[in-house]
Amino acid sequence: MRTLKALVMMAAVAAVVVPAATRAADTVRAYIPFEFTVGDATLPAGNYQFENQNTPQVMVVGSLDQQARVKVIARPAYAPAGARVESRVVFNKYGNRYFLAEFWSASSGLGTGVSKSRQEREASQKASAQIVLVAAR
């Protein structure tokens, strides 16, 4: 019984440590065809790279032409057990405004999300959210 408990404990620790270590490599690229908001910054339509940098708590969104770069505090996002993860970027849309919600990496099977900004919370009080998915690579 003690051996079983020890194995369960080691598996639980590995499940937390291994994904955290691999999160630094999560990167996807996508063409975003609309202006969108990340934290307090509004970025124009264009080609972007979404990545975790150095730590699982920081997401960096940068345009491929180097004209825009934003860092925001991130959190892990979880897919349902057994679900196939596709590389994609997820936005919440309120009226005609888009707010970055998450990005997912097919290579790692992991997602990264951002908390709602003050601007997004205000927009959500005025309109219902629509979820918009953009394919990424």
NORNORLIN-V912841 format. One record per helix or strand of 3 or more residues. SS is the DSSP state (@ for helix, = for strand). FROM is the first residue (numbers start at 1). LEN is the number of residues. If there is no record, write none. Layout:
BEGIN
SS FROM LEN
SS FROM LEN
END
This chain:
BEGIN
@ 2 24
= 27 6
= 36 3
= 41 3
= 46 7
= 58 6
= 69 9
= 88 7
= 97 9
= 110 5
@ 118 9
= 130 6
END
